[in-house]
């Protein structure tokens, strides 16, 4: 007989594996997500070179997570709509457009925060 503790650990492990599978799925099949990952790598490298403070890193990590999460939510919405009704429908188009707009707003917010953090540091180098 298994204890409840062992069952809970097993369920958490399975859930974590499914979550990683989802991230890998998006990485493999969503071009925009890969573009965001390239941007993340550039931002992290720049942040290391410019020696960001802990607070600055906290903001950068927060907006990175926000943009990546919104991109994944957008993928879920688009995939779900395509699954439920593969035919093009005006309402589905609106839903997909608004979902893409959410990602755009998240990305613009991330760029603004990045500029607020990086520009003064870059300016001080010259």
ABEGO torsion letter per residue (X at the ends): XBBAAAAAAAAAAAAAAAAAAAAAAAAAABAAAAAAAAAAAAAAAAAAAAGBBAAAAAAAAAAAAAAAAAAAAAAAAAAAAAAABABBBAAAAAAAAAAAAAAAAAAAAAAAAAAAAAAAAAAAAX
